[in-house]
Amino acid sequence: MSEENTAHHNRWYDDDPALTRALEQLRMAPDKYQAQVALNIIKIIIEHKQEDGETTELTEVRERMEASLQNPQPFQSRRWYDLNEALRSAIDLIQDCPDDLQQNVVPTVSRMIEETLKQGLDSSTSP
């Protein structure tokens, strides 16, 4: 990749336009939708990993989230999604997926984010 292109791709997900667009929508969403989407992302990835025979991921995610809730630590990070444990876990799961799994999961996750946010906006504008 040339130096010109690397200046525009600072985050790990910037190389995937669909994922970048979906995560940007998620970043701008109200907190309640971020949490809902995060839990759905975790579910989607775990289901895909279970299909591939991996079962430890669910236990690891659950333990990490429970530990965070039981012993909240002052946390400092530059990433927008680090402030919510479910959101951080979900996005970390996407990042940690092997490339082939990530390519299978990203379109599903992107659609789910768009649909969840659209439904949320539709229901908030209904009388």
N, C-alpha and C positions, 0 to 999 in steps of 0.2 A: 504494500500500500504506500502510496507517495505521501510526502509530508503534508501536501495540501489537504488530502483526504483525512489524515489522522487528526488534523485540527478540528474537524467536524464530528469526529467519532471519539468522544471522551469517555462515554459510559459503555459498559459491557454490552448493552442491548441496542446501541445505536446502529449496529451493522444490519439489524433486521427491521426494515421499515414498518412492518405490520406490528411487531412487538413494541417498537418505539411509539407508534401512534396510540396503541392500546394503553400502554403505561402512562402516557401523557394524559389521556382521558381519565384514567384512574387517579392520577395525581390531582387533577382539578375537581374530582368528584367530592361530594360531601362525605364526612367521616363514616356515616352509617353505611353508605354504599361501598366505601373502601373495605370495611370490615366484612361485608357480605361477599364481595368479590374475592377477597383474600381466602375466605373459607372455601369458596367454590374452586379456586385455583388449587388449593391444597388437595381437595377431594379429586379433582381431575388428574393431577399428577400422580397421586397415590394409586388411583385406579389403573392408570397406564403402567405404573411400575409393578403393580400386582399381576397384571396381564403378562409381564415379562418375568414373573417369578420372584420379584423383590418384595419382601414383606416387612423388613425392618424399618423402613422409612416412616411409617405411620407412628410407630412407637417413639422414634427419635423426635419427630415433630411434636407429638403430644407431651413428651417429657420436657422438651425445651420450652414450650408454651406454659406448662404448669409451673415450672421452676421460675419463669419470669413473672408469673402472676403472684406466686407465693413470696418471692424475694425481689421486689422491684429494686432495681439498681439505677442510680443516676446514669443516664446514658447520653453520650454526646457523639453525634455523627453528622456528617454533611449530607447524607442521603435522605431524601424526603420520606421514604418509606420506613425508616428505622424507628419512628416514634410509636408505631403500632406493632406489637409483637406478631400478630397474625399476618399482617401485611408484609412485615420483614421476612417471616418464615416462608410465605407464599412466593415472594420474589426471589428469595435465596434458593428455593426449590427449583424454580425455572432456571436460574443461573447454573445450578449444579447438575442439571439434567445432561446426560450425554447428548451430543449433537443430534443423533438420529431421533431420540425421544423428544428433544426440544423442538425439532422440526415438525413432529407429529402433534405436539401439544400446543404450540404457539397459535395456530389458526383457531383451535377450539377455545383457547383462553381469550384470544382477541374478540371472537364473536360473542362469547359470554360476557365480557366486559361491556361491549357496546350494547348488547341486549338488556343487561341489568340496568345500565345507566339510562337507556331509553325508556324502559318500563318505569323507572323511578321518576323521570321527568314527566312522563305521561300521567302517572298517578298523582303527581303534585299539582298538575294543572287542571285536573278533572274537578268538576263542581262537587 
